[in-house]
Amino acid sequence: MIDLDFDLKWRIGLRTACLITSTAAKFTSKITLSHGGQTANARIPCELALLDDLKAGAPCRLVVEGTDEWWAMAAVGELFTLGDFLDRCPHRDCPSTLILTDYSELKIYYACSNGHAWEVRRTDAAAVKTRLLEPA
Ligand SMILES: [Zn+2]
């Protein structure tokens, strides 16, 4: 079993939940996300949606257990730790919180509930990946 404690960097919206689920589905390990006594199976979007009120900055724990747990933690842990902490849409006068919608090797994609969508370049992703792949 491997666990990772982190502070959430964005809100988990439906698109974020689907992104987490599709990433978790690549592995056979059991993957759960916990916050404040609630635990969600990362393979089930509606369970993640129950954590939908999670705000950026919320302390969370990711637990991965199974035969491919190291690779699963590298991938899902990367998703949860990439980018910077963001609690508001960067568009001027927009009060909306934001969700993570996708990411690639080079960029991270975000959106807010007022219809804004934007991308940022990944800066510390390589450091995160290296840290996760090193044996504890
Ligand atoms: Zn916005």
Residues whose N, C-alpha, C, O or C-beta is under 5 A from the ligand:
A	BS01	ZN	C89 H91 C94 S96 C112 N114 H116
